[in-house]
């Protein structure tokens, strides 16, 4: 009887673990979300980028430089841009790049923590 109870508990605990949602990191807010949400990202080369999302706009800061970009929409992902710079990506990862070309300013940026 004792063995049956242990097996039953093991099976029940296994089901519970599978039903819990997978932790996918820190989600990026929807573009139309009005409440400002700040997220710190860690990018390739250990570069840090801070992004504040609010109502179809973002403020992207890297080092001593800040860009204020407008939501542009994207088929499968997100894109915020002005005349010279773009913050874009898919899922929760992002890339900061100059629209004039060349290497990205910050690539493969993954969310580290919320800042607001």
C-alpha positions, 0 to 999 in steps of 0.5 A, spaced: 500 500 500 505 504 501 508 503 494 502 505 491 501 511 495 508 513 493 507 511 485 501 515 485 504 522 488 510 521 483 505 521 478 501 527 480 507 531 481 509 529 474 502 532 471 503 538 475 510 540 473 507 539 466 501 543 466 505 549 469 507 555 464 514 555 461 518 561 463 519 564 457 523 571 460 520 578 460 515 579 455 515 585 451 509 589 452 504 590 446 505 597 442 499 600 444 500 599 451 500 606 454 503 604 461 511 605 460 515 599 461 522 599 461 526 593 460 534 592 460 537 588 455 544 584 454 546 584 447 552 580 444 559 583 446 556 584 453 553 591 450 547 593 455 541 597 452 535 600 456 528 600 452 522 604 455 516 602 451 510 606 451 504 607 447 507 606 440 513 609 442 520 607 445 526 610 448 532 606 447 538 608 451 545 605 449 551 608 453 550 616 453 546 616 447 538 615 447 533 614 441 526 616 441 523 611 435 516 610 433 512 604 432 512 602 425 509 595 425 512 588 422 509 582 419 512 577 424 515 581 430 516 588 432 519 595 429 520 602 432 524 607 427 526 614 426 529 617 420 536 614 422 535 608 427 531 602 428 530 597 434 527 591 431 526 583 432 522 577 433 519 574 440 523 578 445 530 578 442 532 585 439 537 589 435 539 596 434 541 598 428 543 604 423 538 605 417 544 607 413 547 600 414 553 597 417 554 592 423 548 593 428 549 597 434 547 592 438 545 585 436 541 579 439 539 583 445 536 578 450 531 581 456 535 581 463 530 585 467 525 590 468 527 597 469 520 600 471 
